[in-house]
Amino acid sequence: MDITNKIAVIAAAIAFGSAMVSILAIYVPWRNAHDAEIFKESVLALERAFRSLMLNAGEDGQPAPDRLNWLTSARHIESYKSLRRSLKTALYKRLSQEHEEHWRYEFYLKLFNRERMTQVSYFEAGPIEPRSAIVIYGFAAWSHTRQDPIDILNLEQLFQESNILKGNYGLQQYLAKFPEFGGEA
């Protein structure tokens, strides 16, 4: 291969590299902007789902047995799930998980451990559309496929990083009751 061909190959490689850098320079910001918009809309979907369910809530803070409220809430939850699946970046997927956990807890507080809502008469009053109840209760429940962050917590590191027990005698006495914290069973 003569010098002219070598220069041509090098020039082609440089041109290809430049094209790839240009494509990435356009794609990466687009992907981030794309995910930012999807993320914002997904958070709105969760907020709307909760507001829809709680519209005309009773004085006891329980959702009204209103068919349309439950259907609308379930639709917003399903919209959230669809939006979440279209996220591409790890950052926005993680942020979405955090918002989901917050809203899961809010739904849980309104749905579980409520005496009136364990009665069939509550669901018949709407009547609540069965699939909407399944979607909403399914969202509010902790997924058995998800690992609890508390279960994998590095307690030793946490104690090393901060003075949790300094001056906190009540917590010290409480923790002394548990063998895993140096106490007796």
C-alpha positions in Angstrom: 0.0 0.0 0.0 1.5 3.3 -1.0 1.5 6.5 1.0 -1.5 7.9 -0.9 -3.7 4.9 0.0 -2.5 5.0 3.7 -3.5 8.7 3.8 -6.9 7.9 2.3 -7.5 5.2 4.8 -6.5 7.4 7.7 -8.6 10.3 6.4 -11.6 7.9 6.0 -11.1 6.7 9.6 -10.9 10.2 10.9 -14.1 11.1 8.9 -15.9 8.1 10.3 -14.8 8.9 13.9 -15.9 12.5 13.4 -19.3 11.3 12.1 -19.7 9.1 15.1 -18.8 11.9 17.6 -21.3 14.1 15.8 -24.0 11.5 16.0 -23.4 11.0 19.7 -23.3 14.8 20.3 -26.8 14.9 18.9 -28.2 11.6 20.3 -27.1 11.8 23.9 -28.6 15.3 24.7 -31.8 14.2 22.7 -32.0 11.1 24.8 -31.6 13.0 28.0 -34.2 15.6 27.0 -36.5 12.9 25.8 -36.3 11.1 29.1 -36.7 14.4 31.1 -40.0 15.0 29.4 -41.2 11.4 29.8 -40.1 11.5 33.5 -42.0 14.7 34.1 -45.2 13.3 32.6 -44.8 10.0 34.5 -44.6 11.9 37.8 -47.7 13.8 36.8 -49.5 10.6 36.0 -48.9 9.3 39.5 -50.0 12.6 41.0 -53.2 12.5 38.9 -53.8 8.9 39.8 -53.8 9.8 43.5 -55.9 12.9 43.1 -58.4 11.0 41.0 -58.8 8.3 43.6 -59.1 10.8 46.5 -61.6 13.1 44.8 -64.6 13.5 47.2 -62.9 11.4 49.8 -64.8 10.8 53.0 -64.1 12.6 56.3 -62.2 9.6 57.4 -59.7 10.1 54.6 -60.8 7.0 52.6 -61.4 7.2 48.9 -65.0 7.5 47.9 -66.5 4.3 46.4 -66.9 6.2 43.1 -66.6 4.1 40.0 -65.2 6.9 37.8 -62.6 7.9 40.4 -61.3 4.4 40.6 -61.3 3.9 36.8 -59.6 7.3 36.2 -57.0 6.5 38.9 -56.3 3.1 37.4 -55.9 4.6 33.9 -53.3 7.1 35.2 -51.4 4.3 36.9 -51.3 2.3 33.7 -50.2 5.5 31.9 -47.4 5.9 34.4 -46.3 2.3 33.8 -46.2 2.8 30.0 -44.2 6.0 30.4 -41.8 4.3 32.8 -41.1 1.5 30.3 -40.1 4.1 27.7 -37.4 5.7 29.8 -33.9 5.0 28.4 -31.4 6.5 30.8 -30.4 4.9 34.1 -30.8 8.2 35.9 -34.4 8.8 35.0 -35.3 5.1 35.6 -33.9 5.5 39.1 -35.7 8.8 39.7 -38.9 7.1 38.5 -38.5 4.3 41.0 -38.1 6.8 43.8 -41.3 8.7 42.8 -43.1 5.3 42.4 -42.1 4.3 45.9 -43.4 7.6 47.4 -46.8 7.3 45.6 -47.0 3.6 46.4 -46.8 4.5 50.1 -49.4 7.3 49.7 -51.8 4.8 48.0 -51.0 2.2 50.7 -52.0 4.6 53.5 -55.3 5.2 51.9 -56.2 1.7 50.9 -54.8 -0.8 53.5 -55.8 -1.2 57.1 -59.1 0.6 56.6 -62.0 -1.3 58.1 -64.7 0.1 55.7 -62.6 -0.8 52.6 -62.4 -4.5 53.7 -66.2 -4.8 53.3 -67.7 -6.0 50.0 -70.4 -3.3 50.5 -67.7 -0.6 49.9 -66.9 -2.0 46.4 -70.6 -2.7 45.6 -71.6 0.9 46.4 -69.8 2.3 43.3 -69.9 -0.2 42.0 -66.1 -0.3 41.6 -64.9 -1.7 38.3 -63.0 -4.9 39.3 -60.0 -4.3 37.0 -59.5 -0.8 38.4 -59.5 -2.1 41.9 -56.9 -4.8 40.9 -54.7 -2.1 39.2 -54.8 0.3 42.2 -54.3 -2.4 44.9 -51.6 -4.0 42.8 -49.8 -0.7 42.6 -50.1 0.0 46.3 -48.8 -3.3 47.4 -45.1 -4.0 47.8 -43.9 -6.2 44.9 -42.5 -9.5 46.1 -39.9 -9.3 43.3 -38.5 -6.0 44.7 -35.7 -6.2 47.3 -36.3 -4.0 50.3 -33.4 -1.6 50.7 -33.6 -1.9 54.5 -32.8 -5.7 54.1 -29.5 -5.0 52.4 -28.5 -2.0 54.5 -24.9 -2.0 55.7 -25.5 -1.1 59.3 -21.8 -1.3 60.3 -21.0 1.4 57.7 -23.9 3.5 58.8 -22.7 3.5 62.4 -19.2 4.4 61.2 -20.4 7.3 59.1 -22.3 9.1 61.8 -22.8 9.4 65.5 -26.3 8.0 65.5 -26.2 7.1 69.2 -24.5 10.1 70.6 -26.8 11.6 73.2 -29.7 9.5 72.0 -30.1 7.4 75.1 -33.6 6.2 74.3 -32.5 4.8 71.0 -29.5 3.2 72.7 -31.7 1.4 75.2 -34.1 0.4 72.5 -31.4 -1.1 70.3 -29.9 -2.9 73.3 -33.0 -5.2 73.2 -31.9 -6.6 69.9 -29.1 -9.2 69.5 -28.0 -7.9 66.1 -27.2 -4.5 67.7 -25.3 -5.9 70.7 -28.2 -6.5 73.0 -29.6 -9.7 74.4 -32.6 -11.5 73.0 
